[in-house]
């Protein structure tokens, strides 16, 4: 696979080094210092020093023949601009963009741009570790996305079976996490009363 990585900080270099070791064709655009300091000595891909949003630099790095472009500089605006140039000028659709600001990430994700927010991912991870749950976890599935939400036991669920609340919300009840954090898929065979230690897992499709 031909992959263009824009940015060679810790994340960009890590991606480049690992993907290169897996025999993918990797090109990296970054300043000379980052390329020299962060890429492995045995990196066999193409490293191009230059402006990450310059068209000639992108062409030299092989943007026109890339299968994926990954924008991971330390600057949100540079990542967004690079992604827009690659999409609109070179007609590449498979673009991943790291955006540190969750608000910007949300805005551009609504514009059909594949965005990743380390800030949001870190928040979700920390929150889930504290409360043993997560909220609004989104998983891409083809051209759609699936949102998964875990809800703790609530008083109104008392003495109710899973089948009784399966259609209480617009979300589909996938199953529940038991006291050992194991996911138990819901079906008619394991229907029972909800216990206080249960955490209900719901899914919904995001168009």
C-alpha positions as a printed Julia matrix, in Angstrom:
207×3 Matrix{Float64}:
   0.0     0.0    0.0
   1.27    3.51  -0.84
   0.88    5.75   2.2
   1.78    9.42   2.51
   2.4    10.71   6.03
   2.49   14.46   6.59
   4.29   15.25   9.83
   7.13   13.4   11.5
   6.64   14.0   15.2
   6.35   11.07  17.6
   3.1     9.84  16.05
   4.01   10.39  12.42
   7.43    8.78  12.86
   5.95    5.84  14.75
   3.45    5.21  11.96
   6.15    5.59   9.31
   8.61    3.25  11.0
   6.05    0.52  11.74
   4.32    0.65   8.35
   7.69    0.68   6.59
   8.72   -2.44   8.53
   5.54   -4.1    7.22
   6.71   -3.5    3.62
   4.29   -0.71   2.78
   5.55    2.08   0.52
   5.85    5.06   2.85
   6.52    8.7    2.06
   6.97   11.29   4.81
   6.86   15.07   4.59
   8.3    17.13   7.46
  11.11   19.5    8.32
  14.66   18.18   8.06
  15.22   18.02  11.83
  12.14   15.85  12.45
  13.02   13.51   9.61
  16.57   13.07  10.84
  15.72   12.64  14.53
  12.59   10.5   14.46
  12.87    8.07  11.56
  14.7     4.78  12.16
  18.13    4.34  10.61
  16.81    1.46   8.55
  13.75    3.39   7.3
  13.55    2.52   3.61
  10.76    4.87   2.58
  10.92    8.3    1.01
  11.51   11.29   3.31
  10.9    14.75   1.9
  11.82   17.92   3.82
   9.51   20.81   3.08
   6.29   22.7    3.68
   3.47   20.2    4.44
   0.93   22.24   2.47
   3.08   22.93  -0.59
   1.78   21.29  -3.78
   5.23   20.65  -5.26
   6.39   19.03  -2.03
   3.31   16.81  -2.02
   3.94   15.79  -5.62
   7.57   14.98  -4.84
   6.33   12.73  -2.04
   4.06   10.85  -4.43
   0.68   12.16  -3.32
  -0.85   11.48  -6.73
  -0.29    7.74  -6.37
  -1.0     7.28  -2.68
  -3.7     4.97  -1.36
  -3.9     6.79   1.97
  -2.79   10.21   3.2
  -2.3    10.73   6.94
  -1.98   14.29   8.26
  -0.38   14.3   11.7
   1.69   17.45  12.13
   1.57   19.19  15.5
  -0.57   21.98  14.03
  -4.32   21.45  13.59
  -4.65   24.11  10.9
  -1.77   22.64   8.89
  -3.35   19.18   9.06
  -6.73   20.52   7.96
  -5.26   22.56   5.11
  -3.13   19.65   3.91
  -6.15   17.34   3.96
  -8.27   19.81   2.0
  -5.56   20.25  -0.62
  -5.09   16.5   -1.01
  -8.84   15.94  -1.28
  -9.75   18.83  -3.55
  -6.64   19.15  -5.71
  -5.42   15.58  -6.0
  -8.83   13.9   -5.61
  -7.68   11.51  -2.9
 -10.55   10.32  -0.68
  -8.72    8.14   1.86
  -7.41   10.81   4.22
  -6.97   10.61   7.99
  -6.53   13.85   9.91
  -5.35   14.29  13.48
  -7.0    17.29  15.16
  -6.12   18.03  18.76
  -9.03   20.43  19.33
 -12.21   18.32  19.86
 -14.45   21.17  18.66
 -12.59   21.47  15.36
 -12.55   17.7   15.09
 -16.33   17.54  15.43
 -16.86   20.28  12.83
 -14.66   18.68  10.19
 -15.94   15.18  10.85
 -19.4    16.53   9.95
 -17.88   17.65   6.64
 -17.13   14.03   5.68
 -13.49   14.28   6.74
 -12.05   11.31   8.65
 -10.75   12.93  11.81
  -9.07   11.6   14.94
  -8.89   13.6   18.17
  -6.26   12.36  20.67
  -7.83   14.68  23.25
 -11.21   12.96  22.95
  -9.65    9.51  22.89
  -7.66   10.26  26.04
 -10.77   11.62  27.76
 -12.79    8.52  26.87
 -10.01    6.24  28.08
  -9.58    8.04  31.41
 -13.33    8.29  32.0
 -13.85    4.61  31.23
 -11.04    3.62  33.59
 -12.58    5.62  36.45
 -16.21    4.63  35.96
 -15.76    1.35  34.07
 -17.92    2.57  31.23
 -17.75    4.67  28.1
 -20.15    7.01  26.33
 -20.65    7.67  22.65
 -17.88    5.45  21.4
 -18.0     5.69  17.61
 -16.79    2.92  15.3
 -16.58    3.39  11.53
 -18.25    0.62   9.56
 -18.12    1.06   5.8
 -19.72    4.38   4.89
 -21.66    4.52   8.15
 -20.63    4.86  11.76
 -21.93    2.96  14.76
 -22.26    4.74  18.08
 -22.02    2.62  21.2
 -23.16    3.83  24.59
 -22.96    2.12  27.96
 -25.56    3.09  30.52
 -25.34    2.1   34.18
 -28.24    0.6   36.1
 -30.98    3.12  36.94
 -33.8     2.97  39.46
 -36.53    2.74  36.81
 -35.01   -0.57  35.65
 -35.79   -2.24  38.96
 -37.53   -5.64  38.55
 -37.54   -5.24  34.76
 -36.19   -7.76  32.3
 -33.91   -6.87  29.42
 -36.68   -7.68  26.96
 -38.91   -5.08  28.64
 -36.51   -2.22  27.94
 -35.14   -3.38  24.6
 -37.18   -0.77  22.74
 -37.42    1.92  25.41
 -35.06    4.2   23.46
 -34.37    4.64  19.75
 -31.1     2.78  20.26
 -30.8    -0.98  19.96
 -29.89   -2.95  23.06
 -26.77   -4.91  22.13
 -26.17   -6.56  25.49
 -24.71   -5.79  28.88
 -21.45   -5.84  30.8
 -21.52   -8.05  33.87
 -19.64   -7.56  37.14
 -16.5    -9.0   35.51
 -16.59   -6.5   32.6
 -17.54   -9.2   30.13
 -19.89   -8.32  27.28
 -22.95  -10.59  27.23
 -24.91  -10.33  23.99
 -28.64   -9.96  24.56
 -31.02  -12.58  23.17
 -34.2   -14.28  24.25
 -32.29  -17.2   25.77
 -30.44  -15.1   28.34
 -33.31  -12.76  29.14
 -33.53  -12.06  32.87
 -34.11   -9.3   35.37
 -31.61   -6.47  35.28
 -29.19   -6.39  38.19
 -27.57   -3.34  39.78
 -24.14   -4.46  38.59
 -25.25   -4.63  34.95
 -24.26   -1.94  32.49
 -26.37   -1.85  29.35
 -24.75   -1.52  25.95
 -26.75    0.3   23.27
 -25.91    0.84  19.6
 -27.22    3.16  16.93
 -26.25    3.92  13.33
 -25.04    7.39  12.46
 -25.68    8.28   8.84
